[in-house]
Amino acid sequence: MIHTCQLIASAALPEWIEHLHHLDQQLIIAVNGSESIFWDNISLCVTNTLAWSLIIIALIAIFFRNNDLRGALLILLAIAVMMVIADQLCSGLVKPLVARWRPTQDPEIMYQIDVLNGYRGGRFGFFSGHACNTMCMAIFLSRLFRFRPITITLILWSITTTLTRIYLGVHYLGDITVGFIAGIIIGLTIYYIYNKVSLRLHTQRRLSSEYTPTGYKKTDMYSLLTLIFFNYIAVVIFAMTLGIQ
């Protein structure tokens, strides 16, 4: 069934899409991998969800610190629904339907790709689940907090963590670009629904210079920024430590 879908899709591909696919292949061959153990370790660490565990815990604490129990649980529910939608759209629907090989699985270039620690990922890579998941989270939280430094930091976090997927050879730039677009749409949509429900449940917002427009303490926002910064530093130190021979 999968091979049939691939044949139909390849037969129907316009010339400009084939050209973009060829450019994608050239780009990933050029930038994938390196002779640097340091950058190898950085990429493996940054792309791992466990590297951001402290940030996740801090976010949960901020939700409960700045909302009543019902409000905090509503946020967690919205995020859970958002993640399920993103995952099912990407892995459950689009990847098997489009059936575009990951670079590490693509018969045309797979042996030209530098593979780290034997990691090749699944067969198909369009579109990137990492790009979609991180971007929809960044967009949702940006709308939730309404604090510009947080918005910039979260979007940069999504971009930097996802670009490691190109370095690792498991995604084309096209996979990531479409993943970002899907993530933006999902994040905005879920936040819109969450906000409507939240207003109906009468979520009170604090209005003062000490809070963001949506009622979150600015001190909590700065604490989150500091934690993200030091998390990056920790990843770099860890990569340098592993890189010592």
N, C-alpha and C positions, 0 to 999 in steps of 0.2 A: 504493500500500500504506500509506504514511504517512498520507495523508488518510483512508483507511478506518479506520485505528486511531484517528485523532482523532475521527471521527464516532461510533464505537462508545463511546469513552471519554467524550465529552461527553454522549452520550445516557444513559449509566449513572451520571453524577455525581450523588451525593446533594445535597440542597439546602445542607447545612452546608459541603460542600466548595466549592460555588459561592460561598457567602458568604465563606469564607476567601480564595478567589481574588480576590474583589472587594476585600477588605481589603488583600490583597497589592498590588493595583494602586494603590489609594489611597495606601498607604504609600510605594511607590517613586516615585510622582509627587511626593510631598511632600518626600522627602529626596534624590532623585537630583540630582546636579550642583549647581553654585552659580556665582556670579559671581567666585569667588576662584581666581585662577591658582595660588596657593599650594596650596590643597586639591586642585585638579585634578592638580598635579604630584605631590603626596604620594600620592594614590590610584594614579596610573599607576606610580609607583616601587615602592610597597609591594606591589602585586599582581604585579610582575614577578619571576620566579624568579631572574633574574640579580642582583637586589639583595641576595640572601641567599647568594651564591656563597661568600663567606668563611666563613660559618657552616657550610656543607656541608663545606668543606675542613677546618675545625677539628674537626668531628664525626668525620670519617674518621681524623684524626690521633689523637683521643682513643680511638677503637676500637682502633687498633693499639698505642697507648701502654699501654693497660690490659689488653690481652689478648694471648695468643700468636697466631701467624699463623692457625691454624685457627679460633680463637675469633673473631678480627676478621673473617675471611672469612665465617664463619657469620652474623654480624650483618649484613654487607652483603648476603648472599644473602636473609636474612629481609626486609630492607627492600625489596630489589628485587622479591621475590615480592609483598609487601604493596602496593607501588605498582602493579604489573601488575593485581592483583585489584581494587584500588580503581578504576583507570582503566577496566578492562573492564566492571566492574559498572555504573559510571556511564555512560560514553560508549558502550560496546558493547551494553549490555542495556537499562538503565532509560530513558535519554533517548529512543531511538527507539521504545520500547514505549509510554511514557507520552505522548510527543510534546507536551509543554507548551512553548509558545513562550517564548523569552527576552523580557523586557520590550522590548528594542530591536528585536525581530522580531515582537512581538505586534501584529496588525493593529488591535486596539482602542485601543492607547495608544502605539504606537511613535513617532508624531510628537509626542508630548508629552514624550518622554524626551530629556534633554540627552546628546548623544553626543560623547565626547572623541576628537579625532584620527581620527574616522571608525571607531572601534572599536565593533563591534556583536556580535562573537562569533558562534558557530554558531547554527543555527535554534532548537535546543531547550536548555532550561536546568534541567530537573528530573531529577536533583538536582545540586547544585553539586559539580563535580569539585575545585575549589579547597578548599571546605569539607571534603570527604571526605579529600583527600590531606593537607592540613595537620593535620587533627585526628588521623588515624590515625598520622601521624608523631609528633605531640606525645604521644599516649597511649603508643605503643611506646617512645619514648625515656624517658618518665617512668617507666615500669615497669623499663626497662633500668638507669637511673641510680639511682632511688630517693632522690632528693635534692629535698626540698620546694621550695626556691627555683627549681630548674630546672623542676619540674612546673608551678608557677604561671606562670612566665615563658613556657614553651612553649605552654600553653593560651591565655594572653593573646595570644601571637604568632599563633596560629591564628585566634583571634576577630578581632583587629584587621586582619590581612591579608585575611581573607575578607569583612569588612563593607565593604571598599572596593568589592567587587563590586556592592553595592547602589548606592553612590554613582556608580559607572560605568554603572549601568543595565542590567547584563547578567545580573542574578539577582534574583529575588524573595526576600523573607525566608523564605518557605516552602521554597524550593530550598536555601537555606543551612542551615536548621534540620535538614532531613532529611539533608543532607550531613554535618553534624556527628554525627548519630546513627549513620549508616552508618560514619563514620570511627572512632568510639569502638568499635563492634562489631568492625570489621576489625582495629584496632590491638590490642585485647585478645586477640582470637583468635590473631593471628599471634605475639604475644608469648608466649602460652601454649604454642603449638607450639614456638617457638624455645627457650623455657626447658626444655621436656621433652628436646629434642634436645641442648641444651647440657649438661644434667646427665648424659645418657648418655655424652657425649664427655668427661666428667670435666673441667669447667671449675673451676679452683681459685679460691676467693674469699678475698681478704685481709680479716682481721677485726681492725680497730683503729680508733681515733678519727680517723685520718687518711684513712680510706676510707669510702665509702658502704656500706650493707649488701650491695650487689652487687659490691663490690670496685673501685670507681672512685675515683681520687684526688680528694679534695675541692678541692684546689688547681686541678685541671683543671676542676672544676665552676664554681668562681668565675671562672676565666679565660674559660669559655664565657659566663657571665652578663655579664661585662664586655664581651666582644666583641659580644654581642647588643645591649647598651645602646648602645655606640658605633656599631653599624650603624644603629640607629634615628636617632641624632644625625646621622650622615652623610646619611641619606635626607632629613631635615628641612633640613639645610644645602643639599643639592642642589636641593630643591624651592624654597627661598628664592632661590637663585642663578638658577634658571630663571625665577622670578617677577619678577625685576627688569626693569623696562621702561625 
